[in-house]
Amino acid sequence: MAKEDKNVYAAISLAIHEFMGNNVHDEESGKITIVPRNTQWNERLMMMTLHP
């Protein structure tokens, strides 16, 4: 059996394995939660400069 044949069989078996649902990815809820935080980049008081 040639080496190329083994690679083809390995790729096909891996594709079937993932198609059957045997993969490592988690089930996601589909919700995105964003919690705003004040940092030096987005704080308005830090962006203002004093002009004499």
Secondary structure, DSSP 8 states (H G I E B T S, - for coil): --HHHHHHHHHHHHHHHHHTT--S---------------TTT-HHHH-----
